[in-house]
Every structure is written in structure tokens, then in C-alpha cells.
């Protein structure tokens, strides 16, 4: 328990509230204002003073103050301090939503049995990237390089594309020029633009892995394409199965995630990639290479390097920096660059100019590589902790990937396990979500790293899964 005083008191209880400390402090300040203990105009203690009084880091206090300031609860005066904001009228609706903890796992305060931990999608740790983005956005707002009264344009985006080129540059990706890059509103948007640029005819066919990221299927079906799954093994797509699928149909595109397969963590070795390319060339199939899940580039040559004449490469920062910005990239074969560029311009005219200005600064900021490395380290710590807890079960994982693939033991079906896990306060995804409706899905689940909660809470959630794995339902035990 901690208090801050001058003539006012804020009660901060870190012992029984398991949420992140900055959230506990933020809630305590809000409560004190609601009670009237902190009146409008009251000056709050300096960050370092409050941090010392309640036994937390200055960063914890600064983050709580920043969130409250962004929400209009506090106001900061340069050189004077931070004050409780004057109430001049109803708060804008967006502030009500900012008051919610939308960027962390929902919690039910109370015992371990009532806490809910969401492991459906990866949640990256905040290690300083939010502060970096906030600072850069402030600089852009004060003096926007692209102005605030112009449509986006290919020419105006060039600084951003050059920054992205430097950010992505790696020998395994192949030669890369700024004009190879189309900026997108996230990886899913990039996938949609590629399909719009590639698919033609009344009923084109798109091939996908038999277990695959659902976004491939959803975009293809929206564009009225027929979607056909291709069998896999431990190295990815089977070339023979790909050759059979390509016969007698208007197959135009193969979608694959060769470096980090979602959901299984498979990485396709270069020898298998060459076999797949041979089939794709013989059948004149384009390749969509999804690189959105890799937290650091490895040493295996990409499809873009191995088959540059037919590879469309997409990536984003959702799994490396933050998913909030919706910044992604798409690269077409050079003979098709204009087709991809037209798809982007016809759909949205381009990236909003403040975000292209942000990209131009963010991707060349000297602090970014260190922040990304720290993010990987934190995610790796969580992944290794989960692997240790589930060491007696068949688990597929990599410490540079923010999700894990769990093969269920005899006695469990994926759908039943997901229901039992949610009843135990843990949300995970069933294998069925990664297959077609009529497919026979494996008895497996995917769960993601949620580093928006403490490592202890994450470990507790994984232990709950472990208890379920060790005690399958009586009616299903074999």
C-alpha cells in the first residue's frame, strides 16, 4: 500500500491488485479525483518524487501521468508540473474509451480463479516504443513535413519508402529499392492489395497451406476466388501436393508463410523452397510470401530472393514494434510494381500523410533496433517459461516467435479444450480456426504470448492449461 500526500491522499494498493503497476496508479488517481480528494487545479508530485514515495520506477509514474493527460484527466504545464484538469464540460466520447485498459489483457480483480488471461493474439511488451512514437508524433504535429492539407502521393511518400528500405534491408531478402516498396495499412491490407493486383478472371484459384493464417482465406473469398488447401509436412507445403492442386484449375496465387508458419511455427528449409518454386514456375503461379511473424530475420533465403520474378512479399510491424500503427509493406516482382502501386492508390490514395511522415522517422531512429531487441528478449522469456511448464507435452515453439502450437494429448479435442480453458480463465485458439470449414483439423491449439501481463500471471495461465492437459475428460480418455 502506498500514499501520496501534500494536503491530499491517493491510495495505491500494489499488493492485492494484480494489474500492471502503471494501471493501478492510474486507477487510484482517477478514484481520488472522483471522490473529490484531488480537486481541479491540484498539482501532482513530480514523477521522481512520487516514484520514490510509492516504491515504483519513474517510468511507471510517467506512463500513468501520460495516459491520464492523454485522456484529459490531467494537464501538463511546461516548467510548472502536472495538474488535475479543470472540468469545463462533458468529456469527449473518445476519452471514455481511453479510460478503458484496451491495450492489455482484461482482468477480473480477485483470486487466481477469477482472473481472465487472453492468449488469443500476441501482445507485445511496452519497452519504450510507445514513448518513441509519442515523441515522433509530437514533432510531426508541430511541423508536418508533408503538410496537413494535401492528398497522399507517391512522391511525398518517398522519404518513408527509403526509411523502410533501410529498415528491411537484408541479404536474404534480395536487392531492394525504395520504389520496390508499397506502404500499406498493416499486413492484412498488404495481402489484400497483392490479391487485387494478381487475381484476374471470373473464378481465380488461390492455394493456401492446409493449416494457415485465416486472413488469406478471408481476403480471397471476398474477391470471389476459390480457395484450395495444399497438404503439408514438418517442412511446409508438399511439392507433389502442390503440383496436383495446380492441375486443371485457374491457379494464380500460392499464399505461404515460410519463415514462421502460423500457427505451427514451421520454417520451410531452402531446399523445400526451391522445389516449390520449380512447381510454381512450371504452372505459372505467383507466390505471396507472408513475413509478418518473424521478429528477426534469419539466414534462409526468401522466396523474393530465390524467385524474384513471381514473389510478392508482405510484412508489417505488428509483431515487432506495435500493431496499433497499422504500418505494413508490400513488394511486387519488379515487372508488376505499377500494378501493386495502382491497387494501393485506387483503394485509399496511399498512407495518410502523418503516418508516412512517422514512418520516415521511426524506421531510421537510432533507438529502434535496441527497442526491438529488448522486445524479442521479453517475448523469449515468456516463451521459454511456457515451454518449461509444458515440457511433458508436445509443444512447438521458438523464442523469437510470439505464439506456441500445442498438440493435445489423447482425450482432448481442440474445441472442448478451448471451452475448458476459457472456463478456467484462459483464452486460446483451436486448430479449426486455421483450416477450412470441411477440413479435418488436428487436435491442437495455438496460444500467444501476452506480455501485457506480468510473467507471473502468464505462467499461472499456462499452468492452468497444464492442469487441463493432465486431466482429460473422463468420457474422452482413451
PyMOL commands that set and color helices and strands:
alter all, ss='L'
color gray80, all
select helices_A, chain A and resi 21-35+47-54+58-70+93-98+112-114+129-142+158-168+171-173+178-180+187-198+214-222+239-245+270-283+303-306+334-348+353-362+368-389+414-423+431-434+455-470+474-476
alter helices_A, ss='H'
color red, helices_A
select strands_A, chain A and resi 2-5+9-12+43-44+74-77+81-84+117-118+181-184+205-209+226-230+232-233+236-237+251-256+286-290+311-316+328-331+395-396+403-407+426-427+429-430+444-448
alter strands_A, ss='S'
color yellow, strands_A
deselect
rebuild
show_as cartoon
